């Protein structure tokens, strides 16, 4: 584990180690734990089924997207399709967060530097 000692004797985990561990946990949740949640309808579908108006539902504009219904439609294996959609979603979110963080860091450095 990559940790640096602190003045009070505790150890600080590096940002890289924290990021990699967090991403691994997130991938585990998205690719494995999501199987339990995805077998149940979401709140709106549950209410529509309970009150009998599920038949009036229409497909959304994104129903033909590559990740419709929380699965990668280009993969035939349902387990692998769900896991791939979760992993790709996590990766896309991570990349977006990294870009925003890098931009904020650059802006903070630019604002703190003397002009």
C-alpha positions in Angstrom: 0.0 0.0 0.0 1.3 3.4 -0.9 1.0 5.5 2.2 3.0 8.5 3.6 3.5 9.0 7.3 1.9 12.1 8.8 3.3 14.2 11.7 0.7 12.7 14.1 1.9 9.2 13.3 -1.1 8.2 11.0 -0.5 7.2 7.4 -2.0 9.0 4.4 -3.0 7.0 1.4 -1.9 8.4 -1.9 -4.4 9.9 -4.3 -3.5 7.3 -7.0 -4.0 4.4 -4.6 -7.3 5.8 -3.4 -8.5 6.4 -7.0 -7.6 2.9 -8.1 -9.2 1.3 -5.1 -12.4 3.4 -5.4 -12.7 2.6 -9.1 -12.3 -1.1 -8.4 -15.0 -1.0 -5.8 -17.3 1.0 -8.2 -16.7 -1.6 -10.9 -17.5 -4.4 -8.5 -20.8 -2.7 -7.6 -21.7 -1.9 -11.3 -20.7 -5.3 -12.7 -21.8 -7.7 -10.0 -24.0 -6.2 -7.3 -26.3 -4.5 -10.0 -27.7 -8.0 -10.9 -29.8 -8.0 -7.8 -31.2 -4.5 -8.4 -31.7 -4.8 -12.2 -34.1 -7.7 -11.9 -36.7 -5.4 -10.3 -38.6 -2.7 -12.1 -37.8 0.9 -11.4 -40.3 3.1 -9.3 -42.3 4.3 -12.3 -42.6 0.9 -13.8 -43.6 -0.6 -10.5 -46.4 2.0 -10.0 -47.5 1.5 -13.6 -47.8 -2.3 -13.1 -49.5 -1.8 -9.7 -52.2 0.5 -11.1 -52.6 -1.3 -14.4 -51.4 1.3 -16.9 -48.1 -0.3 -17.9 -49.7 -1.1 -21.3 -50.0 2.6 -22.1 -46.2 3.0 -21.9 -44.3 3.9 -25.1 -40.6 3.5 -25.8 -38.4 6.5 -25.1 -36.2 8.1 -27.7 -33.2 6.3 -26.2 -34.8 2.8 -26.4 -32.6 2.0 -29.4 -29.4 3.2 -27.8 -26.5 0.8 -27.4 -27.1 0.6 -23.6 -30.9 0.5 -23.5 -32.4 -1.3 -20.5 -29.1 -1.2 -18.6 -27.4 -3.7 -21.0 -25.0 -3.5 -23.9 -27.2 -4.5 -26.8 -24.2 -5.5 -28.9 -23.4 -8.4 -26.5 -25.6 -11.5 -26.7 -24.8 -12.9 -23.2 -27.2 -11.1 -20.8 -24.8 -11.3 -17.8 -21.9 -10.0 -19.8 -24.1 -7.3 -21.5 -25.2 -6.0 -18.1 -21.6 -6.1 -16.7 -20.2 -4.3 -19.8 -22.9 -1.6 -19.6 -22.0 -1.0 -16.0 -18.3 -1.0 -16.6 -18.6 1.4 -19.6 -20.9 3.7 -17.6 -18.4 3.8 -14.7 -15.5 4.5 -17.1 -17.4 7.3 -18.8 -18.4 8.9 -15.5 -14.8 8.5 -14.2 -13.4 10.2 -17.3 -15.9 13.0 -17.1 -15.1 13.6 -13.4 -11.4 13.5 -14.1 -11.7 16.1 -16.9 -13.8 18.4 -14.6 -11.2 17.9 -11.8 -8.3 18.7 -14.1 -10.0 21.8 -15.4 -10.8 23.0 -11.9 -7.2 22.3 -10.8 -5.8 24.3 -13.7 -8.1 27.2 -13.0 -7.2 27.2 -9.3 -3.5 27.2 -10.2 -4.0 30.0 -12.8 -5.9 32.1 -10.3 -3.4 31.7 -7.6 -0.3 32.5 -9.7 0.8 36.2 -9.7 -0.1 38.2 -12.7 
